[in-house]
């Protein structure tokens, strides 16, 4: 859960920072962000994990930076955050585009600046609209966290495998593991659904769709 929470929060920050240049069509940065999003959405997260865990220390060593003492957990969180950020940035772009342009123009008409209109009008609605996508990312991140064991991070899957080796009860260990994953996924899904209903409480039609979903 620490891996999921840390990578999601960092991924939200990364996604927001990546989405801004693409929303405002900032030259050069727009293209760089598009390449980043394309790479992390188009390659398996396991490959990304190996590239960062094995490749980043090697590249850093060439410029005199020693990362040999950095724990494997930090590389795992960094990888998952970068992967999550790519998907979050696209979710933010789509959600911002769904906000009625008339509301922004009305905000300008009453004297709001572009920043105030974005923070007060666009962003809250965009976050509410993107909640189902963010929920899927969190639950997907929970399941993907099992790959952390491949670089030596002892998370739930690693514990289950260790218990199976020690007791020779592999089936029981993996059944227990699947029950834990399923229970946590249901709890997260329920929590996001309640949050979505709360954020859309002033939009009856949208809240109804969120409740039925």
NUTORVO-573642 format. One record per atom (N, C-alpha, C, O, CB): x negated, z negated, y. Coordinates in steps of 0.1 Angstrom, whole numbers, plus 2048, in hexadecimal, padded with zeros to 3 digits. Atoms other than C-alpha are relative to their C-alpha. Glycine has a CB too. Example, Ala and Ser with C-alpha at 12.3 -4.5 7.8 and 13.67 -1.06 7.14 Angstrom:
7F78007F4;7857B27D3;7F780080C;7ED7F980C;80A7F4800;8098007F5;7777B97F5;8087F880B;8037F7816;7FC80E805;
END
This chain:
7F88007F4;800800800;7F780080D;7FB806817;8097F4800;8098007F5;7E37FA817;7FB80E803;7FA81280E;7F47F67FE;8047F27FE;7D681D811;80B808806;80881080F;7FC8067F2;7F47F87FB;7F982C818;8027FC80E;804805817;80C7FD7F7;7FD8047F3;7FF817837;7F580580A;7F880A815;8017F1801;80B7FD7F7;7DC81C846;7FF80F803;7FD81480E;7F37FB7FB;8017F17FF;7DB84283F;80C806808;80A80F80F;7FF8067F2;7F57FB7F9;7FE84784C;8007FD80F;802806817;80D7FA7FA;8018037F2;7F983586D;7F5808807;7F780E812;7FD7F1802;80B7F87FA;7D8847873;80480F800;801816809;7F37FE7F8;7FB7F3800;7E8867868;80A80480A;80B80F80F;8068037F2;7F77FE7F5;804863881;7F980280D;7FD80B815;8097F4801;8087FE7F3;7EA86089D;7FA80D800;7FA81580A;7F67F5801;8077F3801;7D787E890;80A80B802;808815809;7F98017F2;7F67F67FF;7F789288C;80580280E;80880D813;80C7FD7F7;7FB7FF7F3;80388A8AF;7F5807809;7F9810811;8037F2806;80B7FA7F8;7E18938BE;7FE80F7FD;7FB817806;7F37F97FE;8027F2804;7E08B48AA;80C808805;80B814809;7FF8017F1;7F47F97FC;8048BD8B4;80080480E;80580E812;80C7F87FC;7FF7FE7F2;7FF8BA8D9;7F980E804;80081580C;7F97F5807;8067F37FC;7E68D88DD;80980C7FC;809816802;7F28017FB;7F77F5805;7FE8ED8C8;80D801808;81280C809;8027FF7F1;7F38007F8;81D8E38DC;7FE80680D;80680D813;8057F2801;8027FC7F3;80D8EA8FD;7F680D801;7F281180B;7F97F5808;8087F3801;7F99098F1;7F27FF808;7EF808810;80880B806;80D8017F9;7D78FC8FD;7F68097F9;7F48087ED;7FB7F17FF;8097F7806;7BD9178F8;7F57FA7F8;7F17EE7FB;7FA80980B;80A805809;7A39128DD;8047F57F7;8047F57EB;7F37FC808;7FB80C808;7B18F08D3;80B8047F8;80D7FF7EC;8037F580A;7F47FB808;7D19018C8;7FB8067F3;8018047E8;80880A808;8047F980C;7BE9178B0;7F87F77F7;7FA7F87EA;7F680C805;807809809;7A78FC8A3;80A7F77F9;8087F47ED;7F67F7809;7F6808806;7C58E689C;8088077F5;80B8027EB;80A7FA80A;7F97F880A;7D690288A;7F88027F3;7FD8027E8;80480E806;8097FF80C;7B8907873;8007F37F8;8007F37EC;7F2804805;80080D807;7B78E286C;80D7FE7F8;80C7FA7EC;7FE7F480B;7F3802807;7DC8E1863;8018097F4;8058057E9;80C80380A;7FF7F680B;7D990084E;7F77FB7F4;7FB7FD7E8;7FC80E804;80980480B;7BC8F283A;8057F47F8;8067F47EC;7F27FC806;7FC80D807;7CA8CF833;80E8027F9;8117FB7F0;8007F580A;7F47FE807;7EC8DD82A;7FF80A7F5;80780B7EC;80B80680A;8017F680A;7DF8F9815;7F67FD7F5;7F48067EC;7FB80C806;80A80480A;7C58E77FF;8057F37F9;80B7EB800;7F27FF805;7FD80C807;7CA8CC7E4;7FA7F4806;7EE7F480A;7FD8017F1;80680C7FA;7C58A87F1;7F47FB7F8;7EC7F57FD;80B7F6801;80B805808;7AE8A17D4;7F3808804;7E8801805;8038037F1;80C7F87FB;7968BD7E0;7FC7FA80E;7F07F9810;80380F801;8048057F3;7988AF803;7F97F27FF;7F07EF806;80D7FE808;80680D802;79088C7F6;7F18027FB;7E97FA800;8087F87F5;80E7FE804;7718997E4;7F780580B;7EC80180C;80080A7F4;8087FB7F5;7668AD802;7FC7F580A;7F07F580E;80880B807;80380A7F6;76888F819;7F77F57FA;7EE7F0800;80D7FA806;80780B806;75B875800;7F28047FD;7E87FC7FF;8077FC7F3;80E7FC803;73D8897F4;7F980880B;7ED80880D;8018097F3;8077F77F6;7388A2810;7FD7FA80D;7F37FD813;80980B803;8028067F3;73C88D82F;7F37F8801;7EC7F980B;80C7F7804;80D8077FF;71F875827;7F480A800;7EA807807;7FF7F67F5;80B7F7801;70989381F;7FE80780E;7F3809813;80280A7F5;8007F97F3;7128A5840;7FB7F680A;7F37FA813;80D805804;80480A7F6;70D885854;7F17FD7FE;7EA7FA808;8087F37FE;80E803802;6EB87F843;7F780A807;7EC80780A;7FD8007F2;8087F57FA;6DF8A0851;7FE7FE80F;7F4803815;80680D7FE;8028037F1;6E3893875;7FC7F1802;7FC7EC80D;80E802807;80680D7FF;6D487186D;80A7F47FF;8077E9803;7F87FF80C;7F680B801;6F485D867;8027FC7F1;8068047E9;80E805806;7FF80580D;6F5848848;80E7FA7FD;8117F0803;7F57F57FD;7F3805804;717843838;8017FB7F2;80B7F97EC;80A80C801;80180480E;70B837817;8077F27FE;80B7EF7F2;7F27FF7FB;7FB80D801;71881481E;80F7FF803;8157F4803;7F97F6808;7F17FF7FC;73B81F829;8087FF7F3;8058067EA;80480D808;7F880180D;75481380E;80880D7FD;80C814806;8097F4801;7F87F5804;76682D7FA;80E800805;81480B808;8008017F1;7F28017FA;787820807;80180780D;80C80C810;8047F1801;8007FA7F3;77E82C82A;80280F7FF;809815806;7F47FC808;7FF7F1802;77985081D;80E8047FB;81380E7FF;7F58057F6;7F37FD805;79A84E80A;80B80080B;81380980D;8047F67F5;7F68027F5;7AE842829;7FE80C80A;80881280F;7FE7F3807;8027F57F7;79D85D83F;80580D7FA;80C814802;7F0801802;7FA7F4806;7A6878826;80F801801;81480B805;7FB8027F2;7F1800800;7CA86E823;80580180E;810807810;8057F37F9;7FB8007F2;7CD869849;7FF80F805;80881380C;7F77F7808;8017F27FB;7C088C850;80A8097F9;8108127FF;7F28057FD;7F67F8807;7D789B835;80E7FD806;815806808;7FF7FC7F1;7F38037FA;7F5888843;80180580E;80C80A811;8017F0800;7FF7FB7F3;7EC891866;80480F801;80B81380B;7F37FE807;7FD7F2800;7EE8B685E;80F8027FE;81580A805;7F98087F5;7F27FF802;8128B2851;8087FA80B;8127FF80F;8047FA7F3;7F98077F5;81C89A86D;80080980C;80A80A813;7F97F3803;8007F87F4;8118B2888;80A80B7FF;81180E809;7F2807801;7F67F6801;8278CD87A;80E7FA801;817801806;7FF8087F2;7F38067FF;8448B5877;8037FD80E;80F7FF813;8007F37F7;7FE8027F2;8408AB89B;80380C808;80C80C810;7F37F9806;7FE7F37F9;83E8CF8A7;80F8047FD;816808806;7F780B7FB;7F27FC804;85F8D7894;80A7F7807;8147FB80C;8028007F1;7F680A7FB;8708B78A0;80180280F;80C801815;7FC7F27FD;8007FE7F1;8668BC8C5;80780D803;80F80D80D;7F1801805;7F97F37FD;8738E08C3;80F7FF7FE;816807803;7FA80B7F7;7F2802802;8948D38B7;8087F980B;8147F980B;8037F97F3;7FA8077F5;89A8BF8D6;80680A80A;7FF81380E;7F67F6807;7FA7F77F7;8B28D08EE;7F880180D;7F67F7814;80F7FB803;8087FE7F4;89F8DF90B;8087FC80C;8017F8816;7FC80F801;7F88047F5;8BC8D7922;7FE7F1804;7FE7ED80F;80E8027FD;80380E7FE;8B48B291E;7F37FE808;7F27F6812;7FF7F87F3;80D8017F9;8908B792A;80380580F;7FD7FF818;7F68097F9;7FD7FB7F3;89D8CC948;8087F6808;8067F4814;80780D7FF;7F980A7F9;8B58B0950;7F77F5805;7F97EF80F;80C7FB7F7;80980A7FC;899897950;7F880480C;7F57FC815;7F77FD7F4;8087FC7F4;8858AC968;80980080C;8047FD817;7FB80F7FE;7F78007F5;8A48AF97E;8027F2806;8057F1812;80E8057FC;7FE80D7FA;8A7889982;7F27FA804;7F27EE808;8067F77F5;80D8047FA;88288798C;7F57FB7F6;7EB7F67FA;8037F5809;80A80480A;87088096B;7F480A800;7F6816802;8067FF7F2;80B7F8802;84D88D966;8008067F2;8088027EA;7F27F9803;8007FA80D;8448A3948;7FC7F57F6;8027F57EA;7F580B7FF;80480B809;833884938;80C7F77FD;80E7F37F2;7F47F8805;7F5809802;85186E93E;80B8067F8;8128007EF;8067FB80E;7F67F9807;869888931;7FC8007F1;8057FF7E8;80280E805;8057FF80E;85488C911;8027F27F9;8077F17EE;7F28057FF;80080D806;85186690B;80E7FA7FF;8117F47F4;7F77F7808;7F3806800;87485C914;80B8087F9;8158027F4;8047FC80E;7F57F7805;88987A909;7FC8077F3;8048067EA;80380A80B;8037F880B;8778908F1;7FB7F87F4;8007FA7E9;7F580B804;80780780B;8618798DC;80A7F77F8;8097F87EC;7F57F7806;7F7808809;87C8608D1;8098087F7;80B8057EC;8097F7809;7F77F7808;89387C8C6;7F88077F5;7FD8097EA;80780A809;8087F980A;87788E8B5;7FC7F77F4;7FC7FC7E9;7F3806807;80480A80A;86C86F8A2;80C7FE7F6;80B7FD7EA;7FC7F3805;7F4802808;89086A896;80380C7F7;80680A7EB;80C7FD809;7FE7F4808;89388E88A;7F68017F5;7F98067EA;80080C809;80B7FE80A;87288D878;7FF7F57F6;7F77F67ED;7F3801808;80180B809;87886D866;8018047F1;7FA7FE7E9;80B7F6803;8007FD80E;88387D845;7F38077FB;7EF8047F0;80B80A7FD;80D7FA803;863892845;7F57F57FE;7ED7F57F5;7FB80A80A;80A80A800;84E87384D;8027F77F3;7F97F27ED;8017F780C;7FD80880C;860860831;7FA8077F3;7F48007EB;80F7FE7FE;8067F980B;85687B818;7F17FF800;7EB7FE7F5;80580F801;80F801800;83287A824;7FB7F27FB;7F17F17F4;7FB80280E;80480E804;83085481F;8027FF7F1;7F97F97EA;8097F5807;7FE80180E;83F8567FC;7F68097F8;7F18057EE;80F8047FC;80A7F8806;8298737F4;7F27FA800;7EA7FB7F7;80080E806;80D8077FF;80B860801;7FE7F57F6;7F37F27F1;7FE7FB80E;80080B80A;8148437EA;7FC8057F3;7F37FF7EC;80E7F9800;8047FA80D;8128597CC;7F2806800;7EB8057F6;80B80B7FC;80D7FB7FF;7F386B7D8;7F57F6800;7EA7F97FD;7FF80980C;80B80B800;7E184A7DC;7FA7FD7F2;7F07F77F1;8067F3806;80580280E;7DD84A7B6;7F38087FF;7EB8047F6;80A8047F6;80C7F8801;7C18647BC;7F47F8805;7E97FC802;80280D807;80B8077FB;7AC84A7CD;7F77FA7F5;7EB7F87F7;8057F4809;80880580C;7A183E7AB;7F58097FC;7EB8057F6;8097FE7F4;80A7F6804;78D85E7A7;7F37FE807;7E8803803;80580E802;80C8037F9;7748527C1;7FC7F17FF;7F57EC808;80180480E;80480E803;77282E7B4;8087F5808;8057EA807;7F27FE804;7F880A7FA;78D81D7C9;80A7FB7F6;8128027F0;80880680D;7F780680A;7A08057B3;80E7FD805;8107F280A;7F97F37FA;7F28027FC;7C480A7BC;8097FE7F4;8047FB7E9;80580C809;7F780380B;7E38077A6;7FD8087F3;7FD8027E8;80E802804;8037F880C;7DB82478F;7F37FB7F9;7F27FB7ED;7FF80F804;80D805805;7B781778B;8027F37F8;7FC7F17ED;7F67FF80B;7FD80C807;7C47F5782;8078027F3;8047FC7E9;8097F7809;7F97FD80D;7DC803768;7F78057F6;7F88027EA;80C80A803;8097FA80A;7C1817758;7F67F57FB;7F37F57EF;7F880B807;80980B805;7AA7F9757;8077F67F7;8017F27ED;7FB7F880D;7F8809809;7C57E3748;8028077F2;8018017E8;80D7FD806;7FE7F980D;7CC7FE72E;7F38007F7;7F47FF7EB;80480F803;80C800808;7A7800724;7FD7F27FB;7F97F17EF;7F4805809;80380E804;7A47DA722;8097FB7F5;8057F47EC;8017F780C;7F680580A;7C47D570E;80480A7F6;80B8067EC;80C7FB807;7FB7F5809;7C97F66FD;80F802800;8158087F7;7FB7FE7F2;7F17FE7FE;7ED7F670A;80280A80B;807806816;8077F2802;7FF7F67F5;7EB81671E;80F803804;81280580F;7F980D7FC;7F27FC7FE;81081F71A;8077F5809;80D7F9813;8088027F3;7F980A7F8;81C7FD727;7FA7FF80E;8027FD818;7FD7F27F9;8068007F3;8037FE744;80580B809;808809815;7F18017FF;7FB7F57F7;80E820750;80F800802;81480580C;7FC80D7F9;7F18027FE;83381874B;8027F680C;80A7F9815;8077FB7F3;7FF8097F5;82E7FA761;7FC80680D;802803818;7F77F37FD;8057F97F4;81B80F77A;80B809806;80E809812;7F38087FD;7F57F77FB;83782977C;80C7F8806;8127FD80F;8058097F4;7F58087FB;85180E781;7FD7FB80E;8057FA817;8037F47F7;8048047F3;83D80079E;80080B80B;806809815;7F17FA800;7FF7F47F7;8398227AE;80E803804;811805810;7F980C7FA;7F27FC7FE;85E8297AA;8077F6809;80E7FA812;8078017F3;7F980B7F8;8698077B8;7FB80180F;803800818;7FD7F37FA;8058007F2;85280A7D7;80580D807;80980C813;7F1800800;7FB7F47FA;85D82E7DD;80F7FF804;81380380F;7FF80C7F6;7F28027FC;8828247DC;8017F780C;80A7F9815;8077FA7F4;8008097F5;87B8077F4;7FC80880D;802806817;7F67F47FE;8047F87F4;86981F80C;80B809804;80E80B810;7F38077FD;7F57F67FD;88583980A;80B7F8807;8117FE810;8048077F3;7F58087FA;89F81E811;7FC7FC80E;8057FC817;8037F47F7;8048057F3;88B81082E;80080C80B;805809816;7F27FB800;8007F47F7;88683383E;80F804803;81280880E;7F880B7FB;7F27FB7FD;8AB83B83A;8077F680A;80E7FB812;8088007F2;7FB8097F6;8B581B84C;7FB80280E;802801818;7FE7F17FB;8067FE7F3;89D822868;80580D806;80880D812;7F08027FE;7FA7F37FB;8AA84686B;80E7FD805;812803810;80080A7F5;7F28037FB;8CE83986E;8007F880D;8087FB816;8087F87F5;8018087F4;8C3820888;7FC80980C;802808817;7F67F57FE;8057F87F5;8B183A89D;80A80B804;80A81080F;7F38077FC;7F67F67FD;8CE85389A;80E7FA802;818801801;80080A7F5;7F38077FF;8E98398A0;80980680C;81580580B;7FE7F1802;7F87FA7F5;8F384B8C1;80380E7FD;809815806;7F87FE80D;7FD7F2804;8F586C8AF;8088007F3;8028027E8;7F38097FF;7F780180C;913869897;7FE80B7F5;7FD8087E9;80E7FF803;8017F580A;90F88B887;7F38007F9;7F28027ED;80280E807;80D801806;8EA888882;7FE7F47F7;7F87F57EC;7F580080A;80180C808;8ED865875;8078017F3;8037FC7E9;8057F4808;7F87FE80D;90787085C;7F88087F7;7F88067EB;80D807803;8087F7809;8F088B84F;7F47F87FA;7F17F97EE;7FA80C808;80B808805;8D387284C;8057F67F6;7FE7F47EC;7FA7F880C;7FB80A80A;8E985983A;8038077F2;8018027E8;80D7F9805;7FD7F980C;8F5874821;7F48057F9;7F38067EC;80980B802;80C7FB807;8D288081B;7F97F67F9;7EE7F87F3;7F680680A;
END
